[in-house]
Amino acid sequence: MNIGTFDRLLFAYSICSHILIVLMSIGLSVILPVLEYIALKYKDAYYDILTRRVAKALVMFFAVGTASGAVMAVELIDLFPKFMTVIAVVGVLPFYYEIFAFFLETIMLVSYYYYWDVFKNRMHHWLLTFGVAGGTLGSAVFITMINAWMNTPNGFNISYYEQTGKIIDVNPFITAMTPSTGREIFHVAIVTAFSGLMVLGAFFAYQYLRSKTFEEKNLWRKGLKVTFPMNMFLIIMAGLSGTLEMSGLLAYQPEKYAALDLNPYPIAKDAPEHLFGTIVEQNGHYVVVGGIKVPLLQSLLAGNGNLNTAVPGLSQFNPSTWPPLAVHDTFDLMVLGGSLIGLYLFVTLIAWILKKKPYENKGFMIAQILFAILTIPIYIAGWVTDEVGRQPWIIYNVMTVYQAANYSPSIVVPGYLIMAFYTVLMPFSYWYAFRLMKKGDLRSEIKSTGSSAVAGR
């Protein structure tokens, strides 16, 4: 393995690990205002206890995520110095915005968690949850702005940079408004919150199955009653935002689009959809082999029902700039897996409408756990699809990853140590955060809240 490839491996492993922390931080932060509002409005002790326990886990994930984010920043500077040279001149504003979002999250979370009992009016305390969620989401949004800029770069004279290596005509303010920014932020925020809430719902379901007393079962059931409708809404938004993302690729990254949909040649209309499979060269022609072919579906989806929609093909581009065709498989995994999860949520919704009490059904609880486990590889597959689908470019059509990489062998040993550390840190973080949420004497907590537990029955 050459050093440039190691740079990619190290950062990919680190960011995948970091993402596992981020999705929980965002999921917990967006459910926090909902839980506390219900607790205050209905004076429900169970929701009050859930709020406090979720806040404990959020503090834990925030602490780990902060340290991990520092590792990401150092790795970007150390592993891809030429890329960061361009970012420092052209795309630095979203990084500064991200710092302010981090400050907001830190101040609000510390005030919310450590000064809980200082507030005489709990509604004032509840308002802090919006600062917590806003800071957490804001950090993700501004980092996503950088990623969107990498997909559709602007803000400087690109042709002059390619000819001379010099950066001129810089307008850093428009780097936060690229053609893909809005679509990517919408999709990333939705699917990240959804993934975190699915995992949280799995924790609630698992604890419900293990509970022995009415109080314990009631606590975790109430958690499920909040995560389920939120996830039902988010999965619908994920489908909508995913469709917008693909329309953006069709317009601004046709090479990536062609790889994701496995199109060897451009198709004028009636384009089929290929599920899995790959492209091979036979007698001087590219042919799709393996997988399942669904007639007309690609044009139907790409054109929002218009079968005359044309789609690009890989033959239009130099094979040296093709993304690895494995991104087609990760794309299909993401879409099909997301569809299965959506089907499970829809069946749960029907059961709830028919008053089948899915929150008390062992089969639904087990399904929640299994589909939450499935959510993690699906979410990671989405990031792989986006990042590997842009390869070989780190800045699309401007700078390749190998042009940006650091080829010093001194990074290898620390790199392996970082990967080993993440391998231990990630499962430990989940274990410890969930331990914090389940730990406590529930009956004593109910009494200490001063709320009516009967209202929660």
Secondary structure, 3 states (H helix, E strand, C coil): CCHHHHHHHHHHHHHHHHHHHHHHHHHHHHHHHHHHHHHHHHCEHHHHHHHHHHHHHHHHHHHHHHHHHHHHHHHHHHHCHHHHHHHHHHCHHHHHHHHHHHHHHHHHHHHHHHCHHHCCCHHHHHHHHHHHHHHHHHHHHHHHHHHHHHHCCCCCCHHHHHHHCCCCCCCHHHHHCCCCHHHHHHHHHHHHHHHHHHHHHHHHHHHHHHCCCHHHHHHHHHHHHHHHHHHHHHHHHHHHHHHHHHHHHHHHCHHHHHHHCCCCCCECCCCCEEECCEEEEECCEEEEECCEEECCHHHHHHCCCCCCCCECCHHHCCHHHCCCCHHHHHHHHHHHHHHHHHHHHHHHHHHHHCCCCHHHCHHHHHHHHHHHHHHHHHHHHHHHHHHHCCCCEEECCCEEHHHHCCCCHHHHHHHHHHHHHHHHHHHHHHHHHHHHHHCCCHHHHHHHHCCECHHHC
